[in-house]
Amino acid sequence: MRGTFEQAMIVYVSIANLLILFRYALKGLGRLREKLYPIVLGMLFVFSAFRFEVGCDWSGYLNQWNVQEYSNYQDAFSRSDPAWWSLMQGLQDLGLSYPWLNVVSSVIFFAGIHVLARRQPDPLGFLVLLFPILIINMPMSGIRQGAAIGLMCIAFAAFIDKRVVWFAAWTLLASVFHTSAIVFLLLVPLVGGAYSKKRLFFAALCAVPGLLVLLSGDAAEEATRRYIDTDVDAAGAAFRVGLLLVAGAAYFLVFQKKWKHSFPRDYKLASVGALIMCALILLVPLSSVIGDRLGYYLVHQTMIFARIPYLPIRRLRSFYSAAPYIGLGLVFVIWTSLSRHFTQCYVPYNSWVSGFPASSAYIY
């Protein structure tokens, strides 16, 4: 156990700590951070996309790949998440092997992240805060949802721009990669207009028939089959949803008014996202997995913490600015040191960026 933890510490914890220290060292050097951001983005992409037999779902998606190998596009479109199965069929038609599926899914994920990051006053800080939890759990493991999250990032950018049709279109596209994304169609009534209690109430009323349709559809049936009518629980899911509750509460108690003053354009998305962060805790008794899965889509809420240095905070400004980085760093160290799940999934780290390793557990 000690040896495996040391491997995790050397690779994953070292990267996380270096990113946090790197961001701290560049404090006050905004222009330099903007120039270095694409380099860090590219390095994290390579780290994620070209991993080899790393990630909890490596074998699971390999099984899907093998199933599709004896199928066709008609079979792909008849399955749940048809875009995902069609993507595998397309890669197989090109003669590519399974590891390329991880590359393509990482392309979609990081492209979406870039769409949101470039809108931030500190894109590097935004990216650093994503690594310890989101990047390791999604494009490095749950690659199907990782692709859907990348597309939802583009949808949330359309939400900020009040482009209703584009928000709906990108959300629908995300949902054919991972059906869970379709729940965000309930936000369509909130895309246009200003954020207010009346609009929230109106949107809630409009969401009721939409929610009933979703609950009676194939997506709800699939979610029930996967997560409710089983004993499946995501490792640490309740803990992660609890962290979202704390973060959402912090926004409303400390940052909301300041955010409205400093970033009025993004205020509506930040506030709606914080409401969802708080509400997800209600799903834990039903299924910790569902709350956890939906929580990963709230990647845009990272902007709340990445922008704290730009908010008009008079007291404890340095503390509030540093707290998200320190908190995530501590959570990550605890996760890697105490979680057998992490060790089984991510240790050791291997890459095929310079060619497939000589030994492998599977045939490709």
Solvent accessible surface area in square Angstrom, and as a share of the most:
residue,aa,sasa,rsa
1,M,145,0.65
2,R,187,0.68
3,G,40,0.38
4,T,44,0.26
5,F,54,0.22
6,E,76,0.34
7,Q,76,0.34
8,A,1,0.00
9,M,66,0.30
10,I,121,0.61
11,V,41,0.23
12,Y,1,0.00
13,V,1,0.00
14,S,40,0.26
15,I,43,0.22
16,A,2,0.01
17,N,58,0.30
18,L,116,0.58
19,L,18,0.09
20,I,30,0.15
21,L,112,0.56
22,F,71,0.30
23,R,22,0.08
24,Y,153,0.58
25,A,73,0.56
26,L,13,0.07
27,K,134,0.57
28,G,73,0.70
29,L,88,0.44
30,G,29,0.28
31,R,191,0.70
32,L,74,0.37
33,R,12,0.04
34,E,97,0.44
35,K,134,0.57
36,L,42,0.21
37,Y,10,0.04
38,P,70,0.44
39,I,100,0.51
40,V,13,0.07
41,L,25,0.13
42,G,33,0.31
43,M,128,0.57
44,L,7,0.04
45,F,45,0.19
46,V,60,0.35
47,F,26,0.11
48,S,0,0.00
49,A,0,0.00
50,F,33,0.14
51,R,2,0.01
52,F,3,0.01
53,E,45,0.20
54,V,0,0.00
55,G,9,0.09
56,C,46,0.27
57,D,45,0.23
58,W,10,0.04
59,S,42,0.27
60,G,35,0.34
61,Y,17,0.06
62,L,10,0.05
63,N,93,0.48
64,Q,44,0.19
65,W,13,0.04
66,N,63,0.32
67,V,75,0.43
68,Q,0,0.00
69,E,97,0.44
70,Y,196,0.75
71,S,25,0.16
72,N,76,0.39
73,Y,95,0.36
74,Q,146,0.65
75,D,50,0.26
76,A,0,0.00
77,F,136,0.57
78,S,92,0.60
79,R,69,0.25
80,S,45,0.29
81,D,3,0.02
82,P,30,0.19
83,A,22,0.17
84,W,0,0.00
85,W,30,0.10
86,S,19,0.12
87,L,36,0.18
88,M,0,0.00
89,Q,18,0.08
90,G,21,0.20
91,L,11,0.05
92,Q,31,0.14
93,D,89,0.46
94,L,133,0.66
95,G,67,0.64
96,L,61,0.30
97,S,32,0.21
98,Y,3,0.01
99,P,0,0.00
100,W,86,0.30
101,L,0,0.00
102,N,1,0.00
103,V,12,0.07
104,V,38,0.22
105,S,2,0.01
106,S,0,0.00
107,V,74,0.42
108,I,34,0.17
109,F,0,0.00
110,F,9,0.04
111,A,50,0.39
112,G,0,0.00
113,I,0,0.00
114,H,63,0.28
115,V,25,0.14
116,L,1,0.00
117,A,0,0.00
118,R,152,0.55
119,R,82,0.30
120,Q,11,0.05
121,P,47,0.29
122,D,2,0.01
123,P,10,0.07
124,L,0,0.00
125,G,0,0.00
126,F,0,0.00
127,L,0,0.00
128,V,3,0.02
129,L,12,0.06
130,L,4,0.02
131,F,0,0.00
132,P,3,0.02
133,I,32,0.16
134,L,13,0.07
135,I,1,0.00
136,I,0,0.00
137,N,21,0.11
138,M,6,0.02
139,P,1,0.01
140,M,0,0.00
141,S,6,0.04
142,G,2,0.02
143,I,1,0.00
144,R,24,0.09
145,Q,2,0.01
146,G,1,0.01
147,A,0,0.00
148,A,0,0.00
149,I,0,0.00
150,G,0,0.00
151,L,13,0.07
152,M,0,0.00
153,C,0,0.00
154,I,35,0.18
155,A,0,0.00
156,F,1,0.00
157,A,5,0.04
158,A,9,0.07
159,F,1,0.00
160,I,8,0.04
161,D,40,0.21
162,K,112,0.47
163,R,121,0.44
164,V,60,0.34
165,V,116,0.67
166,W,125,0.44
167,F,0,0.00
168,A,24,0.19
169,A,43,0.34
170,W,66,0.23
171,T,0,0.00
172,L,86,0.43
173,L,73,0.36
174,A,0,0.00
175,S,10,0.06
176,V,53,0.31
177,F,21,0.09
178,H,4,0.02
179,T,27,0.16
180,S,27,0.18
181,A,0,0.00
182,I,43,0.22
183,V,45,0.26
184,F,9,0.04
185,L,43,0.21
186,L,35,0.17
187,L,20,0.10
188,V,43,0.25
189,P,36,0.23
190,L,9,0.05
191,V,0,0.00
192,G,24,0.23
193,G,30,0.29
194,A,75,0.58
195,Y,45,0.17
196,S,50,0.32
197,K,179,0.76
198,K,172,0.73
199,R,73,0.27
200,L,42,0.21
201,F,133,0.55
202,F,115,0.48
203,A,6,0.04
204,A,55,0.43
205,L,99,0.49
206,C,50,0.30
207,A,20,0.16
208,V,79,0.46
209,P,77,0.48
210,G,25,0.24
211,L,76,0.38
212,L,110,0.55
213,V,103,0.59
214,L,31,0.15
215,L,114,0.57
216,S,95,0.61
217,G,27,0.26
218,D,121,0.63
219,A,24,0.19
220,A,20,0.16
221,E,120,0.54
222,E,27,0.12
223,A,30,0.23
224,T,47,0.27
225,R,143,0.52
226,R,52,0.19
227,Y,32,0.12
228,I,59,0.30
229,D,106,0.55
230,T,56,0.33
231,D,146,0.76
232,V,79,0.45
233,D,101,0.52
234,A,30,0.23
235,A,46,0.36
236,G,42,0.40
237,A,1,0.01
238,A,52,0.41
239,F,117,0.49
240,R,36,0.13
241,V,0,0.00
242,G,21,0.20
243,L,64,0.32
244,L,38,0.19
245,L,63,0.31
246,V,98,0.57
247,A,18,0.14
248,G,0,0.00
249,A,36,0.28
250,A,29,0.22
251,Y,0,0.00
252,F,60,0.25
253,L,152,0.75
254,V,47,0.27
255,F,7,0.03
256,Q,37,0.16
257,K,177,0.75
258,K,63,0.27
259,W,0,0.00
260,K,116,0.49
261,H,147,0.66
262,S,36,0.23
263,F,37,0.15
264,P,94,0.59
265,R,158,0.58
266,D,14,0.08
267,Y,23,0.09
268,K,15,0.06
269,L,3,0.01
270,A,0,0.00
271,S,0,0.00
272,V,5,0.03
273,G,1,0.01
274,A,0,0.00
275,L,71,0.35
276,I,38,0.19
277,M,5,0.02
278,C,32,0.19
279,A,50,0.39
280,L,8,0.04
281,I,56,0.28
282,L,139,0.69
283,L,51,0.25
284,V,36,0.21
285,P,119,0.75
286,L,103,0.51
287,S,7,0.05
288,S,12,0.07
289,V,4,0.02
290,I,28,0.14
291,G,0,0.00
292,D,8,0.04
293,R,61,0.22
294,L,27,0.13
295,G,9,0.09
296,Y,19,0.07
297,Y,0,0.00
298,L,9,0.04
299,V,6,0.03
300,H,2,0.01
301,Q,4,0.02
302,T,22,0.13
303,M,1,0.00
304,I,1,0.00
305,F,36,0.15
306,A,2,0.01
307,R,4,0.02
308,I,1,0.01
309,P,35,0.22
310,Y,81,0.31
311,L,2,0.01
312,P,66,0.41
313,I,10,0.05
314,R,234,0.86
315,R,198,0.72
316,L,111,0.55
317,R,95,0.35
318,S,81,0.52
319,F,122,0.51
320,Y,52,0.20
321,S,22,0.14
322,A,39,0.31
323,A,36,0.28
324,P,22,0.14
325,Y,18,0.07
326,I,103,0.52
327,G,31,0.30
328,L,41,0.21
329,G,9,0.09
330,L,107,0.53
331,V,28,0.16
332,F,1,0.00
333,V,47,0.27
334,I,98,0.50
335,W,39,0.14
336,T,3,0.02
337,S,40,0.26
338,L,146,0.72
339,S,24,0.15
340,R,164,0.60
341,H,73,0.33
342,F,0,0.00
343,T,21,0.12
344,Q,134,0.60
345,C,18,0.11
346,Y,2,0.01
347,V,19,0.11
348,P,78,0.49
349,Y,47,0.18
350,N,61,0.31
351,S,40,0.26
352,W,22,0.08
353,V,91,0.52
354,S,115,0.74
355,G,41,0.39
356,F,95,0.40
357,P,45,0.28
358,A,121,0.93
359,S,94,0.61
360,S,56,0.36
361,A,80,0.62
362,Y,82,0.31
363,I,169,0.86
364,Y,80,0.30
